[in-house]
Amino acid sequence: MGRLRVMSGSEVCDLLGRHGFVEVRRRGSHIVMQRQEADRTTTIPIPDHKELRIGTLRSIIRQSGIARSEFEA
């Protein structure tokens, strides 16, 4: 496993968008992204900050189901 790169909230939203997630709303400093599938809906809140903390980024990776390698440097 490589190191996770430093990413902003908007960069993470762009990456999630390429994997089928759509922005459903913004409130304050958070963006809520959703992906509809046949049997479930995945919803992920993303802080719209310049740099996301490593734990926040790990949580987003876990919730999204996207390969960690997509987020590595």
N, CA, C and O atoms as a Tripos MOL2 file, in Angstrom:
@<TRIPOS>MOLECULE
protein
  292   291    73     0     0
PROTEIN
NO_CHARGES

@<TRIPOS>ATOM
      1 N           0.8410   -1.1820    0.0000 N.3       1 MET1
      2 CA          0.0000    0.0000    0.0000 C.3       1 MET1
      3 C           0.8810    1.2380    0.0000 C.2       1 MET1
      4 O           1.8420    1.3410    0.7630 O.2       1 MET1
      5 N           0.5320    2.1750   -0.8720 N.am      2 GLY2
      6 CA          1.2420    3.4350   -0.9260 C.3       2 GLY2
      7 C           0.6630    4.4340    0.0500 C.2       2 GLY2
      8 O          -0.3100    4.1540    0.7510 O.2       2 GLY2
      9 N           1.2680    5.5850    0.0850 N.am      3 ARG3
     10 CA          0.7920    6.6520    0.9760 C.3       3 ARG3
     11 C          -0.3890    7.3670    0.3510 C.2       3 ARG3
     12 O          -0.4340    7.5850   -0.8600 O.2       3 ARG3
     13 N          -1.3420    7.7290    1.1920 N.am      4 LEU4
     14 CA         -2.4620    8.5230    0.7080 C.3       4 LEU4
     15 C          -1.9700    9.9370    0.4450 C.2       4 LEU4
     16 O          -1.2150   10.4950    1.2420 O.2       4 LEU4
     17 N          -2.3950   10.5130   -0.6630 N.am      5 ARG5
     18 CA         -1.9670   11.8740   -0.9690 C.3       5 ARG5
     19 C          -2.8730   12.8790   -0.2520 C.2       5 ARG5
     20 O          -3.9940   12.5490    0.1330 O.2       5 ARG5
     21 N          -2.3900   14.0740   -0.0810 N.am      6 VAL6
     22 CA         -3.1780   15.1340    0.5290 C.3       6 VAL6
     23 C          -4.1900   15.5980   -0.5070 C.2       6 VAL6
     24 O          -3.8200   15.9810   -1.6170 O.2       6 VAL6
     25 N          -5.4620   15.5640   -0.1450 N.am      7 MET7
     26 CA         -6.5120   15.9300   -1.0840 C.3       7 MET7
     27 C          -7.4500   16.9530   -0.4610 C.2       7 MET7
     28 O          -7.6570   16.9670    0.7530 O.2       7 MET7
     29 N          -8.0110   17.8030   -1.3000 N.am      8 SER8
     30 CA         -9.0290   18.7470   -0.8400 C.3       8 SER8
     31 C         -10.4040   18.1020   -1.0050 C.2       8 SER8
     32 O         -10.5450   17.0730   -1.6660 O.2       8 SER8
     33 N         -11.3930   18.7110   -0.4050 N.am      9 GLY9
     34 CA        -12.7490   18.1950   -0.5200 C.3       9 GLY9
     35 C         -13.2410   18.1840   -1.9540 C.2       9 GLY9
     36 O         -13.9160   17.2430   -2.3710 O.2       9 GLY9
     37 N         -12.9100   19.2250   -2.7190 N.am     10 SER10
     38 CA        -13.3650   19.2760   -4.1090 C.3      10 SER10
     39 C         -12.6660   18.2240   -4.9720 C.2      10 SER10
     40 O         -13.2730   17.6990   -5.9060 O.2      10 SER10
     41 N         -11.4010   17.9050   -4.6780 N.am     11 GLU11
     42 CA        -10.7020   16.8500   -5.4150 C.3      11 GLU11
     43 C         -11.3510   15.4920   -5.1560 C.2      11 GLU11
     44 O         -11.4950   14.6790   -6.0680 O.2      11 GLU11
     45 N         -11.7410   15.2570   -3.9060 N.am     12 VAL12
     46 CA        -12.4000   13.9980   -3.5690 C.3      12 VAL12
     47 C         -13.7560   13.9210   -4.2670 C.2      12 VAL12
     48 O         -14.1390   12.8580   -4.7550 O.2      12 VAL12
     49 N         -14.4830   15.0330   -4.3190 N.am     13 CYS13
     50 CA        -15.7800   15.0560   -5.0080 C.3      13 CYS13
     51 C         -15.6160   14.7430   -6.4920 C.2      13 CYS13
     52 O         -16.4240   14.0110   -7.0630 O.2      13 CYS13
     53 N         -14.5780   15.2910   -7.1190 N.am     14 ASP14
     54 CA        -14.3100   15.0080   -8.5330 C.3      14 ASP14
     55 C         -14.0250   13.5230   -8.7440 C.2      14 ASP14
     56 O         -14.5330   12.9160   -9.6870 O.2      14 ASP14
     57 N         -13.2100   12.9410   -7.8630 N.am     15 LEU15
     58 CA        -12.8730   11.5290   -7.9730 C.3      15 LEU15
     59 C         -14.1150   10.6610   -7.7740 C.2      15 LEU15
     60 O         -14.3230    9.6970   -8.5110 O.2      15 LEU15
     61 N         -14.9320   10.9960   -6.7900 N.am     16 LEU16
     62 CA        -16.1670   10.2410   -6.5680 C.3      16 LEU16
     63 C         -17.1220   10.3970   -7.7490 C.2      16 LEU16
     64 O         -17.8290    9.4560   -8.1070 O.2      16 LEU16
     65 N         -17.1420   11.5760   -8.3490 N.am     17 GLY17
     66 CA        -17.9890   11.8200   -9.5150 C.3      17 GLY17
     67 C         -17.6370   10.9070  -10.6770 C.2      17 GLY17
     68 O         -18.5150   10.4730  -11.4220 O.2      17 GLY17
     69 N         -16.3450   10.6160  -10.8320 N.am     18 ARG18
     70 CA        -15.9110    9.7110  -11.8950 C.3      18 ARG18
     71 C         -16.3380    8.2740  -11.6280 C.2      18 ARG18
     72 O         -16.2980    7.4380  -12.5310 O.2      18 ARG18
     73 N         -16.7450    7.9780  -10.4010 N.am     19 HIS19
     74 CA        -17.1740    6.6330  -10.0290 C.3      19 HIS19
     75 C         -18.6810    6.5490   -9.7980 C.2      19 HIS19
     76 O         -19.1550    5.6290   -9.1320 O.2      19 HIS19
     77 N         -19.4310    7.5000  -10.3430 N.am     20 GLY20
     78 CA        -20.8800    7.3960  -10.3080 C.3      20 GLY20
     79 C         -21.5790    8.1460   -9.1910 C.2      20 GLY20
     80 O         -22.8060    8.0910   -9.0990 O.2      20 GLY20
     81 N         -20.8460    8.8440   -8.3390 N.am     21 PHE21
     82 CA        -21.4740    9.6250   -7.2740 C.3      21 PHE21
     83 C         -21.9260   10.9750   -7.8190 C.2      21 PHE21
     84 O         -21.2910   11.5390   -8.7100 O.2      21 PHE21
     85 N         -23.0230   11.4860   -7.2770 N.am     22 VAL22
     86 CA        -23.5980   12.7590   -7.7070 C.3      22 VAL22
     87 C         -23.7840   13.6430   -6.4770 C.2      22 VAL22
     88 O         -24.1990   13.1690   -5.4190 O.2      22 VAL22
     89 N         -23.4750   14.9200   -6.6220 N.am     23 GLU23
     90 CA        -23.7080   15.8550   -5.5180 C.3      23 GLU23
     91 C         -25.2080   16.0700   -5.3650 C.2      23 GLU23
     92 O         -25.8870   16.4460   -6.3210 O.2      23 GLU23
     93 N         -25.7230   15.8330   -4.1640 N.am     24 VAL24
     94 CA        -27.1570   16.0130   -3.9330 C.3      24 VAL24
     95 C         -27.4570   17.2910   -3.1610 C.2      24 VAL24
     96 O         -28.5380   17.8620   -3.3070 O.2      24 VAL24
     97 N         -26.5050   17.7500   -2.3340 N.am     25 ARG25
     98 CA        -26.7280   19.0230   -1.6370 C.3      25 ARG25
     99 C         -25.4410   19.5150   -1.0000 C.2      25 ARG25
    100 O         -24.4810   18.7680   -0.8160 O.2      25 ARG25
    101 N         -25.4560   20.8070   -0.6700 N.am     26 ARG26
    102 CA        -24.3730   21.4580    0.0760 C.3      26 ARG26
    103 C         -25.0150   22.1870    1.2450 C.2      26 ARG26
    104 O         -26.0730   22.8030    1.1180 O.2      26 ARG26
    105 N         -24.3500   22.0980    2.3770 N.am     27 ARG27
    106 CA        -24.8410   22.8450    3.5240 C.3      27 ARG27
    107 C         -23.6340   23.2400    4.3580 C.2      27 ARG27
    108 O         -22.9070   22.3810    4.8570 O.2      27 ARG27
    109 N         -23.4260   24.5190    4.5040 N.am     28 GLY28
    110 CA        -22.2590   24.9740    5.2380 C.3      28 GLY28
    111 C         -20.9990   24.5430    4.5160 C.2      28 GLY28
    112 O         -20.8200   24.8280    3.3320 O.2      28 GLY28
    113 N         -20.1280   23.8550    5.2370 N.am     29 SER29
    114 CA        -18.8540   23.4460    4.6520 C.3      29 SER29
    115 C         -18.8500   21.9740    4.2550 C.2      29 SER29
    116 O         -17.7810   21.3790    4.1180 O.2      29 SER29
    117 N         -20.0180   21.3780    4.0690 N.am     30 HIS30
    118 CA        -20.0770   19.9640    3.6950 C.3      30 HIS30
    119 C         -20.8460   19.7480    2.3940 C.2      30 HIS30
    120 O         -21.8500   20.4060    2.1230 O.2      30 HIS30
    121 N         -20.3430   18.8120    1.6050 N.am     31 ILE31
    122 CA        -20.9760   18.4090    0.3590 C.3      31 ILE31
    123 C         -21.4480   16.9770    0.5520 C.2      31 ILE31
    124 O         -20.6970   16.1420    1.0550 O.2      31 ILE31
    125 N         -22.6720   16.6840    0.1620 N.am     32 VAL32
    126 CA        -23.2010   15.3320    0.3040 C.3      32 VAL32
    127 C         -23.2850   14.7110   -1.0900 C.2      32 VAL32
    128 O         -23.9690   15.2180   -1.9780 O.2      32 VAL32
    129 N         -22.5620   13.5880   -1.2540 N.am     33 MET33
    130 CA        -22.5350   12.8710   -2.5240 C.3      33 MET33
    131 C         -23.2910   11.5590   -2.3550 C.2      33 MET33
    132 O         -23.2490   10.9420   -1.2910 O.2      33 MET33
    133 N         -23.9890   11.1330   -3.4200 N.am     34 GLN34
    134 CA        -24.7740    9.9010   -3.3780 C.3      34 GLN34
    135 C         -24.5850    9.1020   -4.6540 C.2      34 GLN34
    136 O         -24.3840    9.6590   -5.7320 O.2      34 GLN34
    137 N         -24.6550    7.7670   -4.5100 N.am     35 ARG35
    138 CA        -24.6420    6.8770   -5.6670 C.3      35 ARG35
    139 C         -25.8020    5.9010   -5.5120 C.2      35 ARG35
    140 O         -25.9140    5.2070   -4.5020 O.2      35 ARG35
    141 N         -26.6620    5.8590   -6.5280 N.am     36 GLN36
    142 CA        -27.8080    4.9530   -6.5450 C.3      36 GLN36
    143 C         -27.3960    3.6520   -7.2170 C.2      36 GLN36
    144 O         -26.8170    3.6570   -8.3040 O.2      36 GLN36
    145 N         -27.6980    2.5490   -6.5640 N.am     37 GLU37
    146 CA        -27.4870    1.2290   -7.1560 C.3      37 GLU37
    147 C         -28.8140    0.4940   -7.1060 C.2      37 GLU37
    148 O         -29.7650    0.9830   -6.4970 O.2      37 GLU37
    149 N         -28.8940   -0.6450   -7.7210 N.am     38 ALA38
    150 CA        -30.1520   -1.3820   -7.8070 C.3      38 ALA38
    151 C         -30.7220   -1.7030   -6.4320 C.2      38 ALA38
    152 O         -31.9260   -1.5680   -6.2140 O.2      38 ALA38
    153 N         -29.8720   -2.1240   -5.5070 N.am     39 ASP39
    154 CA        -30.3720   -2.5690   -4.2080 C.3      39 ASP39
    155 C         -30.0250   -1.6510   -3.0430 C.2      39 ASP39
    156 O         -30.4460   -1.9140   -1.9170 O.2      39 ASP39
    157 N         -29.2640   -0.5710   -3.2820 N.am     40 ARG40
    158 CA        -28.8950    0.3220   -2.1840 C.3      40 ARG40
    159 C         -28.4830    1.7050   -2.6820 C.2      40 ARG40
    160 O         -28.2130    1.9160   -3.8640 O.2      40 ARG40
    161 N         -28.4460    2.6230   -1.7420 N.am     41 THR41
    162 CA        -27.9750    3.9730   -1.9960 C.3      41 THR41
    163 C         -26.8280    4.2520   -1.0360 C.2      41 THR41
    164 O         -26.9510    4.0300    0.1680 O.2      41 THR41
    165 N         -25.7100    4.7410   -1.5700 N.am     42 THR42
    166 CA        -24.5580    5.0680   -0.7470 C.3      42 THR42
    167 C         -24.4750    6.5800   -0.6400 C.2      42 THR42
    168 O         -24.4300    7.2720   -1.6580 O.2      42 THR42
    169 N         -24.4550    7.1020    0.5840 N.am     43 THR43
    170 CA        -24.3890    8.5340    0.8410 C.3      43 THR43
    171 C         -23.1270    8.8380    1.6260 C.2      43 THR43
    172 O         -22.8430    8.1870    2.6320 O.2      43 THR43
    173 N         -22.3610    9.8360    1.1620 N.am     44 ILE44
    174 CA        -21.1060   10.1920    1.8140 C.3      44 ILE44
    175 C         -21.0380   11.7090    1.9960 C.2      44 ILE44
    176 O         -21.0930   12.4480    1.0130 O.2      44 ILE44
    177 N         -20.9180   12.1850    3.2420 N.am     45 PRO45
    178 CA        -20.6850   13.6080    3.4700 C.3      45 PRO45
    179 C         -19.1880   13.9070    3.3470 C.2      45 PRO45
    180 O         -18.3590   13.1640    3.8710 O.2      45 PRO45
    181 N         -18.8490   14.9880    2.6580 N.am     46 ILE46
    182 CA        -17.4490   15.3430    2.4430 C.3      46 ILE46
    183 C         -17.2350   16.7870    2.8830 C.2      46 ILE46
    184 O         -17.9080   17.6890    2.3850 O.2      46 ILE46
    185 N         -16.3040   17.0180    3.8110 N.am     47 PRO47
    186 CA        -16.0030   18.3980    4.2100 C.3      47 PRO47
    187 C         -15.3550   19.1340    3.0350 C.2      47 PRO47
    188 O         -14.4550   18.5980    2.3890 O.2      47 PRO47
    189 N         -15.8020   20.3400    2.7620 N.am     48 ASP48
    190 CA        -15.2480   21.1350    1.6610 C.3      48 ASP48
    191 C         -14.0920   21.9760    2.1930 C.2      48 ASP48
    192 O         -14.1810   23.2020    2.2630 O.2      48 ASP48
    193 N         -12.9990   21.2940    2.5690 N.am     49 HIS49
    194 CA        -11.8250   21.9510    3.1210 C.3      49 HIS49
    195 C         -10.6700   21.8710    2.1340 C.2      49 HIS49
    196 O         -10.6900   21.0640    1.2050 O.2      49 HIS49
    197 N          -9.6590   22.7190    2.3450 N.am     50 LYS50
    198 CA         -8.4860   22.7020    1.4630 C.3      50 LYS50
    199 C          -7.6950   21.4100    1.6100 C.2      50 LYS50
    200 O          -7.1750   20.8860    0.6250 O.2      50 LYS50
    201 N          -7.5990   20.8920    2.8300 N.am     51 GLU51
    202 CA         -6.9110   19.6190    3.0810 C.3      51 GLU51
    203 C          -7.7670   18.7780    4.0100 C.2      51 GLU51
    204 O          -8.1590   19.2340    5.0840 O.2      51 GLU51
    205 N          -8.0580   17.5520    3.6000 N.am     52 LEU52
    206 CA         -8.8100   16.6330    4.4520 C.3      52 LEU52
    207 C          -7.8430   15.8910    5.3650 C.2      52 LEU52
    208 O          -6.7370   15.5410    4.9530 O.2      52 LEU52
    209 N          -8.2580   15.6540    6.5890 N.am     53 ARG53
    210 CA         -7.4400   14.8720    7.5150 C.3      53 ARG53
    211 C          -7.3880   13.4270    7.0360 C.2      53 ARG53
    212 O          -8.2980   12.9450    6.3610 O.2      53 ARG53
    213 N          -6.3140   12.7530    7.3940 N.am     54 ILE54
    214 CA         -6.0850   11.3840    6.9080 C.3      54 ILE54
    215 C          -7.1950   10.4420    7.3680 C.2      54 ILE54
    216 O          -7.6110    9.5700    6.6050 O.2      54 ILE54
    217 N          -7.6760   10.5980    8.5870 N.am     55 GLY55
    218 CA         -8.7500    9.7450    9.0950 C.3      55 GLY55
    219 C         -10.0500    9.9790    8.3500 C.2      55 GLY55
    220 O         -10.8010    9.0370    8.0970 O.2      55 GLY55
    221 N         -10.3230   11.2370    7.9970 N.am     56 THR56
    222 CA        -11.5230   11.5660    7.2200 C.3      56 THR56
    223 C         -11.4380   10.9380    5.8380 C.2      56 THR56
    224 O         -12.4210   10.3910    5.3370 O.2      56 THR56
    225 N         -10.2670   11.0170    5.2240 N.am     57 LEU57
    226 CA        -10.0740   10.4340    3.8960 C.3      57 LEU57
    227 C         -10.2240    8.9120    3.9390 C.2      57 LEU57
    228 O         -10.8190    8.3250    3.0350 O.2      57 LEU57
    229 N          -9.6970    8.2780    4.9670 N.am     58 ARG58
    230 CA         -9.8570    6.8260    5.1150 C.3      58 ARG58
    231 C         -11.3240    6.4460    5.2540 C.2      58 ARG58
    232 O         -11.7690    5.4480    4.6870 O.2      58 ARG58
    233 N         -12.0670    7.2360    6.0010 N.am     59 SER59
    234 CA        -13.4930    6.9730    6.1860 C.3      59 SER59
    235 C         -14.2440    7.1050    4.8630 C.2      59 SER59
    236 O         -15.1270    6.2980    4.5720 O.2      59 SER59
    237 N         -13.9060    8.1010    4.0710 N.am     60 ILE60
    238 CA        -14.5410    8.2910    2.7670 C.3      60 ILE60
    239 C         -14.2360    7.0970    1.8610 C.2      60 ILE60
    240 O         -15.1190    6.6110    1.1530 O.2      60 ILE60
    241 N         -12.9820    6.6240    1.8820 N.am     61 ILE61
    242 CA        -12.5820    5.4710    1.0710 C.3      61 ILE61
    243 C         -13.3940    4.2460    1.4730 C.2      61 ILE61
    244 O         -13.9060    3.5240    0.6180 O.2      61 ILE61
    245 N         -13.5080    4.0150    2.7760 N.am     62 ARG62
    246 CA        -14.2350    2.8520    3.2940 C.3      62 ARG62
    247 C         -15.7140    2.9150    2.8980 C.2      62 ARG62
    248 O         -16.2810    1.9090    2.4720 O.2      62 ARG62
    249 N         -16.3350    4.0790    3.0360 N.am     63 GLN63
    250 CA        -17.7510    4.2210    2.7200 C.3      63 GLN63
    251 C         -18.0310    4.0990    1.2310 C.2      63 GLN63
    252 O         -19.0580    3.5500    0.8340 O.2      63 GLN63
    253 N         -17.1190    4.6110    0.4020 N.am     64 SER64
    254 CA        -17.3600    4.6530   -1.0390 C.3      64 SER64
    255 C         -17.1970    3.2980   -1.7090 C.2      64 SER64
    256 O         -17.8590    3.0200   -2.7090 O.2      64 SER64
    257 N         -16.3240    2.4500   -1.1730 N.am     65 GLY65
    258 CA        -16.0670    1.1630   -1.8030 C.3      65 GLY65
    259 C         -15.1200    1.2730   -2.9860 C.2      65 GLY65
    260 O         -14.9560    0.3100   -3.7350 O.2      65 GLY65
    261 N         -14.5020    2.4140   -3.1640 N.am     66 ILE66
    262 CA        -13.5450    2.6250   -4.2510 C.3      66 ILE66
    263 C         -12.1660    2.1510   -3.7740 C.2      66 ILE66
    264 O         -11.8350    2.2910   -2.5960 O.2      66 ILE66
    265 N         -11.3760    1.5990   -4.6710 N.am     67 ALA67
    266 CA        -10.0540    1.0880   -4.3220 C.3      67 ALA67
    267 C          -9.1780    2.1940   -3.7480 C.2      67 ALA67
    268 O          -9.1670    3.3190   -4.2460 O.2      67 ALA67
    269 N          -8.4480    1.8570   -2.6990 N.am     68 ARG68
    270 CA         -7.5780    2.8120   -2.0330 C.3      68 ARG68
    271 C          -6.5190    3.3690   -2.9980 C.2      68 ARG68
    272 O          -6.0790    4.5090   -2.8470 O.2      68 ARG68
    273 N          -6.1180    2.5680   -3.9800 N.am     69 SER69
    274 CA         -5.0730    2.9860   -4.9160 C.3      69 SER69
    275 C          -5.4730    4.2500   -5.6960 C.2      69 SER69
    276 O          -4.6040    4.9870   -6.1630 O.2      69 SER69
    277 N          -6.7720    4.5020   -5.8380 N.am     70 GLU70
    278 CA         -7.2530    5.6970   -6.5280 C.3      70 GLU70
    279 C          -6.8740    6.9770   -5.7510 C.2      70 GLU70
    280 O          -6.7520    8.0540   -6.3340 O.2      70 GLU70
    281 N          -6.6920    6.8350   -4.4420 N.am     71 PHE71
    282 CA         -6.4250    7.9830   -3.5730 C.3      71 PHE71
    283 C          -4.9460    8.1180   -3.2030 C.2      71 PHE71
    284 O          -4.5690    9.0510   -2.4940 O.2      71 PHE71
    285 N          -4.1070    7.1930   -3.6800 N.am     72 GLU72
    286 CA         -2.7000    7.1920   -3.3180 C.3      72 GLU72
    287 C          -1.8950    8.0820   -4.2490 C.2      72 GLU72
    288 O          -2.2910    8.3620   -5.3800 O.2      72 GLU72
    289 N          -0.7460    8.5200   -3.7300 N.am     73 ALA73
    290 CA          0.1390    9.4090   -4.4860 C.3      73 ALA73
    291 C           0.9110    8.6490   -5.5380 C.2      73 ALA73
    292 O           1.7060    9.2400   -6.2690 O.2      73 ALA73
@<TRIPOS>BOND
     1     1     2 1
     2     2     3 1
     3     3     4 2
     4     3     5 am
     5     5     6 1
     6     6     7 1
     7     7     8 2
     8     7     9 am
     9     9    10 1
    10    10    11 1
    11    11    12 2
    12    11    13 am
    13    13    14 1
    14    14    15 1
    15    15    16 2
    16    15    17 am
    17    17    18 1
    18    18    19 1
    19    19    20 2
    20    19    21 am
    21    21    22 1
    22    22    23 1
    23    23    24 2
    24    23    25 am
    25    25    26 1
    26    26    27 1
    27    27    28 2
    28    27    29 am
    29    29    30 1
    30    30    31 1
    31    31    32 2
    32    31    33 am
    33    33    34 1
    34    34    35 1
    35    35    36 2
    36    35    37 am
    37    37    38 1
    38    38    39 1
    39    39    40 2
    40    39    41 am
    41    41    42 1
    42    42    43 1
    43    43    44 2
    44    43    45 am
    45    45    46 1
    46    46    47 1
    47    47    48 2
    48    47    49 am
    49    49    50 1
    50    50    51 1
    51    51    52 2
    52    51    53 am
    53    53    54 1
    54    54    55 1
    55    55    56 2
    56    55    57 am
    57    57    58 1
    58    58    59 1
    59    59    60 2
    60    59    61 am
    61    61    62 1
    62    62    63 1
    63    63    64 2
    64    63    65 am
    65    65    66 1
    66    66    67 1
    67    67    68 2
    68    67    69 am
    69    69    70 1
    70    70    71 1
    71    71    72 2
    72    71    73 am
    73    73    74 1
    74    74    75 1
    75    75    76 2
    76    75    77 am
    77    77    78 1
    78    78    79 1
    79    79    80 2
    80    79    81 am
    81    81    82 1
    82    82    83 1
    83    83    84 2
    84    83    85 am
    85    85    86 1
    86    86    87 1
    87    87    88 2
    88    87    89 am
    89    89    90 1
    90    90    91 1
    91    91    92 2
    92    91    93 am
    93    93    94 1
    94    94    95 1
    95    95    96 2
    96    95    97 am
    97    97    98 1
    98    98    99 1
    99    99   100 2
   100    99   101 am
   101   101   102 1
   102   102   103 1
   103   103   104 2
   104   103   105 am
   105   105   106 1
   106   106   107 1
   107   107   108 2
   108   107   109 am
   109   109   110 1
   110   110   111 1
   111   111   112 2
   112   111   113 am
   113   113   114 1
   114   114   115 1
   115   115   116 2
   116   115   117 am
   117   117   118 1
   118   118   119 1
   119   119   120 2
   120   119   121 am
   121   121   122 1
   122   122   123 1
   123   123   124 2
   124   123   125 am
   125   125   126 1
   126   126   127 1
   127   127   128 2
   128   127   129 am
   129   129   130 1
   130   130   131 1
   131   131   132 2
   132   131   133 am
   133   133   134 1
   134   134   135 1
   135   135   136 2
   136   135   137 am
   137   137   138 1
   138   138   139 1
   139   139   140 2
   140   139   141 am
   141   141   142 1
   142   142   143 1
   143   143   144 2
   144   143   145 am
   145   145   146 1
   146   146   147 1
   147   147   148 2
   148   147   149 am
   149   149   150 1
   150   150   151 1
   151   151   152 2
   152   151   153 am
   153   153   154 1
   154   154   155 1
   155   155   156 2
   156   155   157 am
   157   157   158 1
   158   158   159 1
   159   159   160 2
   160   159   161 am
   161   161   162 1
   162   162   163 1
   163   163   164 2
   164   163   165 am
   165   165   166 1
   166   166   167 1
   167   167   168 2
   168   167   169 am
   169   169   170 1
   170   170   171 1
   171   171   172 2
   172   171   173 am
   173   173   174 1
   174   174   175 1
   175   175   176 2
   176   175   177 am
   177   177   178 1
   178   178   179 1
   179   179   180 2
   180   179   181 am
   181   181   182 1
   182   182   183 1
   183   183   184 2
   184   183   185 am
   185   185   186 1
   186   186   187 1
   187   187   188 2
   188   187   189 am
   189   189   190 1
   190   190   191 1
   191   191   192 2
   192   191   193 am
   193   193   194 1
   194   194   195 1
   195   195   196 2
   196   195   197 am
   197   197   198 1
   198   198   199 1
   199   199   200 2
   200   199   201 am
   201   201   202 1
   202   202   203 1
   203   203   204 2
   204   203   205 am
   205   205   206 1
   206   206   207 1
   207   207   208 2
   208   207   209 am
   209   209   210 1
   210   210   211 1
   211   211   212 2
   212   211   213 am
   213   213   214 1
   214   214   215 1
   215   215   216 2
   216   215   217 am
   217   217   218 1
   218   218   219 1
   219   219   220 2
   220   219   221 am
   221   221   222 1
   222   222   223 1
   223   223   224 2
   224   223   225 am
   225   225   226 1
   226   226   227 1
   227   227   228 2
   228   227   229 am
   229   229   230 1
   230   230   231 1
   231   231   232 2
   232   231   233 am
   233   233   234 1
   234   234   235 1
   235   235   236 2
   236   235   237 am
   237   237   238 1
   238   238   239 1
   239   239   240 2
   240   239   241 am
   241   241   242 1
   242   242   243 1
   243   243   244 2
   244   243   245 am
   245   245   246 1
   246   246   247 1
   247   247   248 2
   248   247   249 am
   249   249   250 1
   250   250   251 1
   251   251   252 2
   252   251   253 am
   253   253   254 1
   254   254   255 1
   255   255   256 2
   256   255   257 am
   257   257   258 1
   258   258   259 1
   259   259   260 2
   260   259   261 am
   261   261   262 1
   262   262   263 1
   263   263   264 2
   264   263   265 am
   265   265   266 1
   266   266   267 1
   267   267   268 2
   268   267   269 am
   269   269   270 1
   270   270   271 1
   271   271   272 2
   272   271   273 am
   273   273   274 1
   274   274   275 1
   275   275   276 2
   276   275   277 am
   277   277   278 1
   278   278   279 1
   279   279   280 2
   280   279   281 am
   281   281   282 1
   282   282   283 1
   283   283   284 2
   284   283   285 am
   285   285   286 1
   286   286   287 1
   287   287   288 2
   288   287   289 am
   289   289   290 1
   290   290   291 1
   291   291   292 2
@<TRIPOS>SUBSTRUCTURE
     1 MET1         2 RESIDUE 1 A MET
     2 GLY2         6 RESIDUE 1 A GLY
     3 ARG3        10 RESIDUE 1 A ARG
     4 LEU4        14 RESIDUE 1 A LEU
     5 ARG5        18 RESIDUE 1 A ARG
     6 VAL6        22 RESIDUE 1 A VAL
     7 MET7        26 RESIDUE 1 A MET
     8 SER8        30 RESIDUE 1 A SER
     9 GLY9        34 RESIDUE 1 A GLY
    10 SER10       38 RESIDUE 1 A SER
    11 GLU11       42 RESIDUE 1 A GLU
    12 VAL12       46 RESIDUE 1 A VAL
    13 CYS13       50 RESIDUE 1 A CYS
    14 ASP14       54 RESIDUE 1 A ASP
    15 LEU15       58 RESIDUE 1 A LEU
    16 LEU16       62 RESIDUE 1 A LEU
    17 GLY17       66 RESIDUE 1 A GLY
    18 ARG18       70 RESIDUE 1 A ARG
    19 HIS19       74 RESIDUE 1 A HIS
    20 GLY20       78 RESIDUE 1 A GLY
    21 PHE21       82 RESIDUE 1 A PHE
    22 VAL22       86 RESIDUE 1 A VAL
    23 GLU23       90 RESIDUE 1 A GLU
    24 VAL24       94 RESIDUE 1 A VAL
    25 ARG25       98 RESIDUE 1 A ARG
    26 ARG26      102 RESIDUE 1 A ARG
    27 ARG27      106 RESIDUE 1 A ARG
    28 GLY28      110 RESIDUE 1 A GLY
    29 SER29      114 RESIDUE 1 A SER
    30 HIS30      118 RESIDUE 1 A HIS
    31 ILE31      122 RESIDUE 1 A ILE
    32 VAL32      126 RESIDUE 1 A VAL
    33 MET33      130 RESIDUE 1 A MET
    34 GLN34      134 RESIDUE 1 A GLN
    35 ARG35      138 RESIDUE 1 A ARG
    36 GLN36      142 RESIDUE 1 A GLN
    37 GLU37      146 RESIDUE 1 A GLU
    38 ALA38      150 RESIDUE 1 A ALA
    39 ASP39      154 RESIDUE 1 A ASP
    40 ARG40      158 RESIDUE 1 A ARG
    41 THR41      162 RESIDUE 1 A THR
    42 THR42      166 RESIDUE 1 A THR
    43 THR43      170 RESIDUE 1 A THR
    44 ILE44      174 RESIDUE 1 A ILE
    45 PRO45      178 RESIDUE 1 A PRO
    46 ILE46      182 RESIDUE 1 A ILE
    47 PRO47      186 RESIDUE 1 A PRO
    48 ASP48      190 RESIDUE 1 A ASP
    49 HIS49      194 RESIDUE 1 A HIS
    50 LYS50      198 RESIDUE 1 A LYS
    51 GLU51      202 RESIDUE 1 A GLU
    52 LEU52      206 RESIDUE 1 A LEU
    53 ARG53      210 RESIDUE 1 A ARG
    54 ILE54      214 RESIDUE 1 A ILE
    55 GLY55      218 RESIDUE 1 A GLY
    56 THR56      222 RESIDUE 1 A THR
    57 LEU57      226 RESIDUE 1 A LEU
    58 ARG58      230 RESIDUE 1 A ARG
    59 SER59      234 RESIDUE 1 A SER
    60 ILE60      238 RESIDUE 1 A ILE
    61 ILE61      242 RESIDUE 1 A ILE
    62 ARG62      246 RESIDUE 1 A ARG
    63 GLN63      250 RESIDUE 1 A GLN
    64 SER64      254 RESIDUE 1 A SER
    65 GLY65      258 RESIDUE 1 A GLY
    66 ILE66      262 RESIDUE 1 A ILE
    67 ALA67      266 RESIDUE 1 A ALA
    68 ARG68      270 RESIDUE 1 A ARG
    69 SER69      274 RESIDUE 1 A SER
    70 GLU70      278 RESIDUE 1 A GLU
    71 PHE71      282 RESIDUE 1 A PHE
    72 GLU72      286 RESIDUE 1 A GLU
    73 ALA73      290 RESIDUE 1 A ALA
